[in-house]
Amino acid sequence: MPKIHSVSARALAEFAFERGDLIPAARAAAGMRDGVRGHQALQELLPASWRSEVPVSRDIPIDGRILRVHGRADALYIDREVARVLEIKTTAKDPHTILKYDYPAHWAQGEIYAALFCLNEGVSRAEVRLTYARLDGRKQEFTEEYNAWELEERLMAYAGPYLDWISRVDDWKEQSRPTLDSLPFPFDNYREGQREMAGAVYRAMRDGANALIEAPTGIGKTAASLFGALKALGKGHVTAIFYLTARTTGRRAAEDALDLMRGKGLSLRSVTITAKEKICPMERADCMGCPYAAGYYDRRRDALKRAMGMERLDAEAILALAMDHELCPFELSLDISETADVVICDYNYAFDPKVRLKRYFDTKSRAGLLVDEAHNLADRARDMLSAELSGAQAAELQKLALQFEGPDSPMARLLGELLAALDGREAEQECSSELPEAVVEAVKRFSEIAQELEPVEPEIVRFVYDAQWFVRVAKQFDEDSYRALIVPGERWISVRLWCFDPSKYLKKALSRVGGAALFSATLAPMEFYAEALGADGEADTQLRLESPFPRENLCVVRMPVSVGMKDRERTLNAVCQVIHAMAEARPGNYLACFPSYAYMTQAFRRYRMLWPYDEVICQESQMPERARQAFIERFSPAPTRSLVAFIVLGGVFAEGVDLPDDRLSGAAIVSTGIPQLSFERELLREQLDDGDGGGYDAAYVYPGIRRVLQAAGRVIRTETDRGVVILMDTRYRQENYRELMPPHWDVHDAKKMSELKDMLSSFWNGE
């Protein structure tokens, strides 16, 4: 039986008439999206003989294949001879400025609906009525009449190229899928726990469930998770795999693991989506007037055809392909992702409602998710689901509008109306379980009118988008997940709709995919993370793997140095002495990890003063990619003298950096890593409080120990690695912290410096 390919009338029309500039097309999509309010207003004015939202579908055989075209017409009236189809497009611009054939894809959509109704109902003629409407009631209407045979010819003309394109995708899958079934594990042997992890990933995707996996650093999580997911893809349990990671190192690890598998016979197309700011070839990622956005849709199809012949589409390959065809590389990567087998990208492309890939994550799909460093997902989701509007920013933009547009600026007046609702002269800091209705109404009015003004200044455009997002979040605001935070400034308030508990949203998002594996080296306590990540359903599994490396290769020492805020100045010399003792015990590269930049900088300066001839380096805030790479390259293999790198816990060098063999010999971790006090952090503690200290643990202890374990995980990466971890804080002896230590750690206590030096000497001498 021929395979059936399904496509909506709208998608088929847009495929047939894709052309024009990237930005105007995006604006048309935003300004002419099918607005529910505009549709309903026009549908209610139709005669009773018309039907609204009429579903239609038909299978069309073409060259031995079947294309199922489906959709829902805005309105329909059929008598014995004529089918009348109404297609409504809601627009923010004046409808009378639109000419009849400005948007051929809109006509094509109406023609497809008319053709389907003619074929299904057996009528000989059709009328397509295309209406552009604005929410204030203004509209523009165009009409065309067709014979049924003419519509059928047009339908076939639209369907043929689309089916040809889909056939290319099918041909690739027929070539690729057998290599998944026969694929061996990419290494000669499994490390302990890798086979178990791969099996858990496979079963989660087979069963449409979630697997929460804690696997020690260095076990080979990337290869194991991808191997299990690819086996599920080969069996048809999922249709595509998304490898989600927040770090460049994570993306490279996934790309390299797939290359290893290609060396074992795998044939598979992978695409890496890189942030627009990082991959943009222009000096500034401003799409207005960009030559790679102009005419984007005129040149896109040739680039997509070339991409079908490529397997590893990483950032370099995407950029080269985009430059060959003079296309925006970011948008090209998004387009290629629609036909890729594996998509490597950041969390937000799967979870952020503003930018997630709609084809896979707006509705139910059979995509499989691999979530790397899953301990970060809840915090990231809080940011994704929250919205904030700043009165101070609105005031600055009002000045900008006056500067560009003069004293009669409509945008300046509109911003002035918004500022009246953001007056903070008598406001107090507040956290409320109820929406600030007056502010929400003011923002709603601003966003609706501002869109019609069509601003061009990038700063104002972004603020309008922020306002639209604020209104959208306000609609989903509920006291179980959200709080409204009022933060007064010198003159204006900022209003933040804060999602303190994203678990309900994450659970729903995970339920829409074909299965997910969420894994990390630090998911303790696992019950807490399962609930926070929405992976605590009845069919979901939890797996905690032991370290595959010899326990005697890691020396963990607790030093009772008091490093609380009030004691830091007093104990700074002692902290530096411990770090120096670690570096002096054996030539090697070492990390000195601190909870803040201020404390790190203070310790770095004191250390240099005490031991001016030691080799030391210090992390800087906001280091560009090139500076980060230079920092890592200082960790040379087989060092003949010690290097100490002062870094921040939770930063780029404390998580996700791979320094195997003798490139890292130890880490001194100062403090338990708990986050600094802040308004939101304290509110989180209050909202999650269970009356038994659970709120403090969730807001401070668990994030802190997570940072500690991530930093410690840099030390042992392979079976032959040996190294030391020194924990400096009196709190490490408390029971709640001891319970969070990895089970494969044998922790020793050193009460004074002489004991520490003896322990380090004995360890390095193999005693």
C-alpha positions in Angstrom: 0.0 0.0 0.0 1.4 3.4 -0.9 2.7 5.6 2.0 0.4 8.5 2.9 2.0 11.9 3.4 -0.1 14.4 5.2 0.0 18.2 4.7 -2.2 21.1 5.6 -3.7 23.4 2.9 -1.9 26.3 4.5 1.5 24.6 4.5 1.1 23.4 0.9 0.2 27.0 -0.2 3.2 28.5 1.6 5.5 25.9 0.1 4.3 26.7 -3.4 4.7 30.5 -3.1 7.7 30.9 -0.8 9.5 34.0 -1.9 10.6 37.4 -0.8 12.5 38.8 2.1 13.0 37.1 5.4 11.9 40.1 7.5 8.8 41.2 5.5 7.7 37.6 5.4 8.1 37.2 9.1 6.1 40.4 9.6 3.4 39.2 7.3 3.3 36.0 9.3 2.9 38.0 12.5 0.6 40.7 11.1 -1.6 38.4 9.1 -1.8 35.3 11.4 -5.2 33.9 11.7 -6.4 36.1 14.6 -9.3 34.3 16.4 -11.1 37.5 17.3 -11.0 38.9 13.7 -12.2 35.5 12.3 -15.1 35.2 14.8 -16.2 38.8 14.2 -16.5 38.2 10.4 -18.0 34.7 10.8 -20.8 36.0 13.0 -21.9 38.5 10.2 -22.3 35.7 7.6 -25.8 34.5 6.6 -27.2 31.5 8.4 -26.6 29.4 5.2 -22.8 29.7 5.6 -20.9 27.2 7.8 -17.8 28.3 9.8 -14.6 26.3 10.5 -15.5 23.5 8.0 -13.0 20.6 8.0 -12.0 19.0 4.7 -9.6 16.3 3.6 -8.8 14.3 0.5 -6.1 11.8 -0.6 -4.5 12.7 -3.9 -2.6 9.9 -5.7 0.6 11.2 -7.5 3.1 8.8 -9.2 2.4 5.9 -6.9 2.4 8.0 -3.7 -0.5 9.6 -1.8 -0.7 13.1 -0.5 -3.4 13.7 2.1 -4.3 17.4 2.0 -6.4 18.6 4.9 -7.5 21.8 6.6 -10.3 23.8 8.0 -11.9 26.5 5.8 -12.9 29.7 7.6 -16.4 29.6 6.1 -18.2 27.6 3.4 -21.5 27.7 1.4 -22.3 25.0 -1.1 -25.4 24.8 -3.4 -25.9 22.2 -6.2 -23.5 24.0 -8.6 -21.2 26.3 -6.7 -18.9 26.0 -3.7 -18.2 29.4 -2.1 -15.1 29.5 0.2 -14.2 32.4 2.5 -10.6 32.8 3.6 -10.0 35.4 6.3 -6.6 37.0 7.1 -6.3 39.2 10.1 -3.9 42.1 9.7 -2.5 44.9 11.8 -2.0 47.2 8.8 -4.7 49.2 6.9 -6.5 46.5 4.7 -7.0 49.1 2.0 -3.3 49.3 1.4 -3.3 45.7 0.3 -3.6 44.9 -3.4 -5.4 41.9 -4.7 -2.4 39.8 -5.6 0.1 41.0 -3.0 0.0 37.6 -1.2 -0.4 34.7 -3.7 0.0 32.1 -1.0 -3.3 33.4 0.5 -5.1 32.8 -2.8 -3.5 29.4 -3.1 -4.8 28.4 0.3 -8.3 29.4 -0.7 -7.9 27.6 -4.1 -6.8 24.4 -2.4 -9.9 24.5 -0.1 -12.2 25.1 -3.1 -10.6 22.3 -5.1 -11.1 19.8 -2.2 -14.7 20.8 -1.8 -15.4 20.6 -5.5 -13.9 17.1 -5.7 -15.6 15.9 -2.5 -19.0 17.4 -3.2 -19.1 17.0 -7.0 -19.8 20.6 -7.8 -18.6 22.2 -11.1 -17.7 25.7 -10.1 -16.3 27.6 -7.1 -15.9 31.1 -5.8 -13.0 32.1 -3.5 -13.5 35.2 -1.4 -10.3 36.5 0.3 -10.9 39.0 3.1 -8.3 41.0 4.9 -9.6 42.4 8.2 -8.4 44.5 11.1 -9.7 44.2 14.6 -11.2 47.8 14.5 -13.6 46.5 11.8 -11.9 47.8 8.6 -11.7 45.2 5.9 -10.8 44.7 2.2 -12.4 41.9 0.2 -11.4 40.3 -3.2 -13.2 37.6 -5.1 -12.2 35.1 -7.9 -14.3 32.5 -9.7 -13.0 29.1 -11.0 -14.1 26.0 -12.8 -13.7 22.8 -10.9 -11.2 21.4 -13.5 -9.1 24.5 -13.3 -9.0 24.2 -9.5 -8.0 20.6 -9.8 -5.1 21.5 -12.1 -3.9 24.1 -9.6 -4.1 21.7 -6.8 -2.0 19.2 -8.7 0.5 22.0 -9.6 0.8 22.8 -5.9 1.0 19.2 -4.7 3.5 17.9 -7.2 6.6 19.9 -6.1 5.7 19.4 -2.4 5.4 15.6 -2.8 8.7 15.6 -4.8 10.4 17.3 -1.8 8.9 14.9 0.7 9.9 12.0 -1.5 13.5 13.2 -1.2 13.2 13.0 2.6 11.6 9.5 2.4 14.4 8.3 0.1 16.9 9.5 2.6 15.2 7.7 5.4 15.0 4.5 3.4 18.8 4.8 3.0 19.5 5.8 6.6 17.2 3.6 8.8 18.9 0.3 8.1 22.2 1.6 9.3 20.6 2.4 12.6 19.4 -1.2 13.1 22.9 -2.6 12.4 24.8 0.1 14.2 27.2 -1.3 16.9 28.2 0.7 20.0 30.9 3.1 18.8 33.5 1.9 21.3 35.0 -1.6 21.7 33.6 -2.0 25.1 30.9 -0.4 27.2 32.0 1.5 30.3 30.2 0.3 33.4 26.7 1.8 33.3 26.7 2.8 29.6 24.7 -0.2 28.5 22.2 0.3 31.3 21.8 4.0 30.4 21.4 3.3 26.7 18.7 0.7 27.5 16.8 3.2 29.7 16.9 5.8 27.0 15.6 3.3 24.4 12.8 2.1 26.7 11.7 5.7 27.4 11.3 6.4 23.7 9.7 3.1 23.0 7.1 3.6 25.7 6.6 7.4 25.2 7.8 8.0 28.8 10.6 9.8 30.6 13.8 8.5 32.1 15.6 10.6 34.7 19.2 9.4 34.8 22.0 10.4 37.2 25.3 9.3 35.7 28.7 10.3 37.1 30.9 12.6 35.1 33.1 10.8 32.6 30.9 7.7 32.2 30.2 8.7 28.6 26.6 9.9 28.8 26.6 11.5 25.4 27.5 8.3 23.5 25.2 6.1 25.6 22.2 8.4 25.3 22.6 8.9 21.6 23.1 5.2 21.0 19.9 4.3 22.8 17.9 7.1 21.1 19.2 6.1 17.6 18.1 2.5 18.2 14.6 3.9 19.0 14.7 6.0 15.9 15.6 3.0 13.8 12.7 1.1 15.1 10.3 3.9 14.3 9.5 4.6 18.0 10.4 8.3 17.4 10.7 10.4 14.2 13.6 12.6 15.1 16.0 13.2 18.0 16.7 16.5 19.7 19.9 16.6 21.7 19.4 19.6 24.1 22.4 21.2 25.7 23.2 24.6 27.0 26.9 24.6 26.4 29.2 24.7 23.3 31.2 21.8 24.8 28.0 19.7 25.0 27.1 20.4 21.3 30.6 19.4 20.2 30.5 16.2 22.3 27.2 15.3 20.5 28.6 16.1 17.1 31.8 14.1 17.8 29.8 11.1 19.1 27.7 11.0 15.9 30.9 11.2 13.8 32.3 8.1 15.8 29.1 6.3 14.9 29.3 7.3 11.2 32.7 5.7 11.3 30.9 2.5 12.3 28.6 2.6 9.4 25.9 5.1 10.5 24.2 7.2 7.8 22.4 10.0 9.4 21.8 13.8 9.0 22.4 16.0 12.0 22.1 19.8 12.2 23.3 22.1 15.0 21.3 25.2 15.7 23.6 28.0 16.8 22.3 31.2 18.4 21.7 34.0 15.9 24.2 36.3 17.6 27.0 33.7 17.4 26.5 32.6 13.8 25.5 35.9 12.1 28.1 36.9 9.5 27.3 40.6 10.0 29.1 42.8 12.5 25.7 43.3 14.3 22.9 40.8 14.3 20.3 43.4 13.1 18.1 41.9 10.4 16.8 45.3 9.1 18.5 45.9 5.8 20.6 42.6 6.0 21.6 41.3 2.5 21.2 37.8 3.8 17.5 38.4 4.7 16.6 40.2 1.5 15.3 37.6 -1.0 15.8 34.8 1.5 12.9 32.7 0.2 13.9 33.2 -3.4 17.2 31.3 -2.8 16.3 29.0 0.1 15.1 26.0 -1.8 18.4 25.4 -3.7 20.3 25.5 -0.4 17.9 23.0 1.2 18.4 20.6 -1.7 22.2 20.8 -1.2 21.7 20.2 2.5 19.9 16.9 1.7 23.3 15.5 0.5 25.2 16.5 3.7 25.3 14.5 6.9 27.1 16.7 9.5 25.6 20.2 9.4 27.4 21.9 12.3 27.9 25.6 12.6 30.8 25.7 10.2 29.0 23.7 7.5 25.8 25.8 8.0 27.7 29.0 7.7 29.5 27.9 4.5 26.3 26.7 2.9 24.5 29.9 3.8 27.3 32.1 2.4 27.3 30.1 -0.9 23.6 30.9 -1.3 23.6 34.4 0.4 21.2 33.3 3.1 20.8 34.0 6.8 22.7 31.0 8.4 20.5 31.0 11.6 17.2 30.8 9.6 18.8 28.2 7.3 19.6 26.0 10.3 16.0 26.2 11.5 14.7 25.3 8.0 17.2 22.3 7.7 16.1 21.1 11.1 12.7 20.2 9.7 14.2 17.3 7.7 17.1 16.3 10.0 17.3 13.0 11.9 19.1 14.6 14.9 18.9 18.2 15.9 21.5 19.5 18.4 20.4 22.7 20.0 19.7 24.7 23.2 16.9 23.9 25.5 14.8 26.9 24.4 14.1 25.4 20.9 12.1 22.7 22.6 10.7 24.4 25.7 10.6 28.2 25.2 7.1 29.2 24.0 8.6 32.2 22.2 11.1 30.4 20.0 10.4 26.6 20.2 10.2 24.8 16.9 6.5 24.7 16.3 6.4 21.7 14.0 7.7 19.5 16.9 6.7 21.2 20.1 3.5 23.2 19.7 1.4 20.1 19.3 1.8 16.4 19.9 4.7 14.9 18.0 6.9 11.8 18.1 10.2 13.6 18.6 12.6 12.1 21.2 14.4 14.4 23.6 17.8 14.0 25.1 18.2 16.6 27.8 21.9 17.0 28.8 22.8 18.7 32.1 19.2 18.4 33.0 19.8 19.9 36.5 19.8 23.3 34.7 16.4 22.9 33.0 14.1 24.1 35.9 16.0 27.4 36.3 16.0 27.9 32.5 12.3 27.2 32.4 11.6 29.8 35.1 13.3 32.4 32.9 11.5 31.2 29.7 8.1 31.3 31.2 8.5 34.7 33.1 7.9 38.1 31.6 9.1 41.5 32.8 8.4 45.1 31.7 10.6 48.0 33.0 9.2 51.5 33.4 12.8 52.9 33.3 13.3 51.2 29.9 10.0 52.6 28.6 11.1 56.1 29.6 14.4 55.8 27.7 12.5 54.5 24.6 10.1 57.5 24.8 13.2 59.8 24.6 14.4 57.7 21.6 11.0 58.0 19.8 11.0 61.8 20.3 14.5 62.0 19.0 13.7 60.0 15.8 10.1 61.1 15.2 9.8 64.6 16.8 7.4 66.0 19.4 4.3 64.7 17.6 5.5 61.1 17.7 2.6 58.6 18.1 4.9 56.1 19.7 6.2 58.6 22.2 2.6 59.4 23.2 1.7 55.7 23.5 4.8 55.1 25.7 3.7 58.0 27.8 0.3 56.3 28.4 2.1 53.1 29.4 4.4 55.0 31.8 1.3 56.4 33.6 0.6 52.8 34.7 4.3 52.2 35.7 4.6 55.3 38.0 6.6 54.2 41.0 6.8 57.3 43.2 4.6 55.7 45.9 5.2 52.0 45.1 6.7 49.4 47.5 8.4 46.2 46.7 5.7 43.5 46.5 5.1 39.9 45.7 1.5 39.0 44.9 -0.5 35.9 43.9 -2.8 38.2 41.9 -2.2 40.0 38.6 -1.7 43.8 38.7 -4.8 44.3 36.4 -4.2 48.0 35.8 -0.7 47.4 34.5 -1.8 44.4 32.4 -4.5 46.4 30.7 -2.1 49.2 30.0 0.4 46.9 28.5 -2.3 45.1 26.5 -3.4 48.5 25.0 0.2 49.5 24.3 1.0 46.2 22.5 -2.1 46.3 20.3 -1.6 49.9 19.1 2.2 49.7 18.9 2.0 46.8 16.5 -0.2 48.9 14.2 2.4 51.7 14.3 5.0 49.3 12.9 8.1 50.7 14.6 11.5 50.3 12.9 13.9 51.2 15.7 15.3 47.8 16.9 15.1 48.8 20.6 11.5 49.8 20.3 10.6 46.7 18.2 12.1 44.5 21.0 10.2 46.3 23.7 6.9 45.8 21.7 7.7 42.1 21.5 8.4 42.1 25.3 5.0 43.8 25.9 3.2 41.2 23.7 4.9 38.4 25.6 3.9 40.1 28.9 0.3 40.0 27.8 0.6 36.4 26.8 2.1 35.3 30.2 -0.7 37.3 32.0 -3.2 35.1 30.3 -1.7 31.9 31.7 -0.9 33.4 35.1 -2.1 31.2 38.0 -1.3 31.3 41.7 0.1 27.7 41.6 2.9 28.6 39.3 3.2 32.4 39.2 3.8 35.5 41.3 3.6 39.1 40.3 6.7 41.0 41.5 6.7 44.8 41.8 10.2 46.3 42.0 10.3 50.1 42.5 13.1 52.2 40.9 14.0 55.8 41.3 11.0 57.0 39.3 9.3 53.9 37.7 8.5 50.4 38.7 9.4 47.1 37.0 6.7 44.4 36.9 7.8 40.8 36.6 5.3 38.0 36.1 7.6 35.3 37.7 7.1 31.6 37.1 8.5 30.2 40.4 7.3 26.6 39.7 7.6 25.5 36.0 7.0 21.8 36.8 3.4 21.8 35.5 4.5 23.4 32.2 7.5 21.0 31.8 5.3 18.0 32.5 2.9 19.1 29.7 5.8 19.8 27.3 7.2 16.3 27.9 3.8 14.7 27.4 3.7 16.2 23.9 6.8 14.3 22.6 7.6 10.7 21.9 9.8 10.1 24.9 12.6 11.9 26.8 15.7 11.1 28.7 16.9 13.8 31.2 20.4 13.1 32.5 23.1 14.8 34.5 25.9 14.0 36.9 24.1 15.8 39.7 20.5 15.0 40.3 20.5 14.4 44.0 18.0 14.1 45.6 16.5 12.5 42.6 12.9 12.7 43.9 13.2 16.5 44.1 14.5 16.8 40.5 11.9 14.3 39.1 9.1 16.5 40.5 10.7 19.8 39.5 11.3 18.6 35.9 7.8 17.1 35.5 9.3 13.6 35.1 7.5 11.9 38.0 4.7 10.2 36.1 3.7 6.6 36.8 5.4 5.3 33.6 8.6 7.4 34.2 11.8 5.8 35.5 14.7 6.9 37.7 18.1 5.5 37.3 21.2 6.3 39.4 24.5 4.9 38.1 27.7 4.2 39.9 31.0 5.6 38.8 32.9 3.2 36.5 36.3 4.4 37.7 38.4 3.0 40.6 37.4 4.6 43.8 41.1 4.8 44.9 41.9 7.1 42.0 40.1 10.0 43.7 41.1 11.5 47.0 38.4 13.6 48.6 39.3 15.6 51.7 37.2 17.8 54.0 38.9 20.9 55.6 36.9 22.6 58.3 37.7 26.2 57.2 34.9 28.7 58.0 34.2 30.5 54.7 30.9 32.2 55.6 30.5 35.8 54.6 31.4 37.1 58.0 34.6 35.0 58.2 36.0 35.3 54.7 38.5 38.1 55.4 39.7 36.4 58.6 40.2 33.0 56.9 41.5 34.2 53.5 45.1 33.2 54.3 44.0 29.8 55.4 42.1 29.2 52.2 45.1 30.2 50.1 47.4 27.9 52.2 45.1 25.0 51.4 45.1 25.8 47.7 48.9 26.1 47.8 49.4 22.8 49.6 47.2 21.1 46.9 49.4 22.6 44.1 52.7 21.9 46.0 52.0 18.2 46.6 52.5 17.3 43.0 53.1 19.3 39.7 49.8 19.5 37.9 47.0 21.7 36.8 44.5 22.7 39.5 41.2 24.5 40.0 40.4 26.8 42.9 36.6 27.3 42.8 34.8 30.1 44.6 31.1 31.1 45.0 31.4 34.6 43.6 33.6 36.8 41.4 34.4 39.1 44.3 35.6 36.4 46.6 37.5 34.7 43.8 39.3 38.0 42.9 40.1 38.7 46.6 41.6 35.2 47.0 43.5 35.5 43.7 45.2 38.7 44.8 46.1 37.4 48.2 47.5 34.2 46.8 49.7 36.2 44.4 50.9 38.3 47.2 51.8 35.2 49.3 53.4 33.2 46.5 54.4 35.6 43.8 56.3 33.1 41.7 53.5 30.5 41.5 51.8 30.2 38.1 48.2 31.3 38.5 45.4 32.5 36.2 42.0 34.0 37.0 38.6 33.8 35.3 37.2 37.1 34.1 33.5 38.1 33.9 32.0 38.0 30.4 34.9 36.3 28.7 34.5 36.0 24.9 34.8 32.6 23.2 38.4 33.2 22.1 39.5 34.2 25.6 37.8 31.1 27.1 39.6 28.9 24.7 43.0 30.5 25.5 42.2 30.0 29.2 41.5 26.2 28.7 44.7 25.9 26.6 46.8 26.9 29.6 45.9 23.4 31.1 48.8 21.7 29.2 49.3 17.9 29.4 52.3 16.6 31.4 53.0 19.8 33.3 56.4 20.2 35.0 55.2 22.8 37.4 51.8 23.5 38.9 49.2 25.9 37.5 46.3 27.1 39.7 43.2 28.5 37.9 40.9 30.6 40.0 37.3 30.1 38.8 33.7 30.7 39.8 31.4 27.8 40.8 28.6 27.3 38.3 30.6 29.2 35.6 31.7 28.1 32.2 35.0 26.5 33.5 33.3 24.7 36.4 30.8 22.8 34.3 31.0 21.1 30.9 34.8 21.4 30.5 36.6 18.2 29.6 40.3 18.0 30.8 41.2 14.3 30.7 44.3 12.4 31.6 46.9 14.7 33.3 45.4 18.0 32.2 43.7 18.4 35.6 45.0 17.0 38.9 42.7 18.5 41.4 40.1 21.0 42.6 39.8 23.0 45.8 36.2 23.9 46.3 35.6 26.9 48.6 32.2 27.0 50.2 29.1 24.8 49.6 28.3 26.8 46.5 24.9 28.1 47.8 23.6 31.0 45.7 23.7 34.5 47.0 20.7 36.0 48.8 18.4 37.8 46.4 14.7 39.0 46.3 13.7 36.2 43.9 15.8 33.5 45.6 14.2 34.3 49.0 10.8 34.3 47.4 11.5 30.9 45.9 12.4 29.6 49.3 9.1 30.9 50.7 7.0 29.5 47.8 8.6 26.0 48.0 8.6 25.8 51.8 7.1 22.7 53.2 7.4 23.7 56.9 10.4 21.4 57.4 13.2 23.3 55.7 12.4 22.0 52.2 12.2 25.5 50.8 15.7 26.4 51.9 17.1 23.2 50.6 15.4 23.7 47.2 16.4 27.3 46.8 19.9 27.2 48.3 21.3 23.8 49.3 20.5 21.7 46.2 21.7 24.4 43.6 24.8 24.9 45.7 25.8 21.2 46.0 25.0 20.8 42.3 27.7 23.4 41.5 30.2 21.7 43.9 29.7 18.3 42.3 29.9 19.7 38.8 33.3 21.3 39.6 34.5 18.2 41.3 33.5 16.1 38.3 36.1 17.8 36.2 38.8 15.9 38.0 38.2 12.2 37.0 37.3 11.8 33.3 38.8 8.4 32.3 39.8 5.1 33.9 43.4 6.2 34.3 42.8 9.7 35.8 43.9 10.3 39.3 43.2 13.5 41.3 42.2 15.2 44.5 39.1 17.2 45.6 39.3 19.4 48.7 36.1 20.6 50.2 36.6 23.8 52.3 33.6 24.6 54.5 32.6 23.6 58.0 29.1 22.8 56.7 30.3 19.7 54.8 30.2 17.8 58.0 26.5 18.4 58.5 24.3 15.4 57.9 22.2 17.1 55.1 25.4 17.8 53.1 26.9 14.4 53.8 23.7 12.7 52.4 24.2 14.6 49.1 27.7 13.4 48.5 28.1 10.8 45.7 28.1 7.2 47.0 31.5 6.4 45.2 33.3 9.1 47.2 35.4 8.0 50.2 35.7 11.3 52.1 38.5 11.9 54.5 38.7 14.6 57.2 41.8 16.7 57.8 41.6 19.0 60.8 44.9 20.9 60.2 47.3 21.6 57.4 49.9 19.0 58.4 47.2 16.3 58.1 46.2 17.6 54.7 49.8 17.5 53.4 50.3 14.0 54.7 47.1 12.8 53.0 48.0 14.4 49.7 51.6 13.0 49.9 50.3 9.5 50.6 47.8 9.7 47.8 50.3 10.8 45.2 52.8 8.2 46.4 50.2 5.5 45.9 50.1 4.6 49.6 
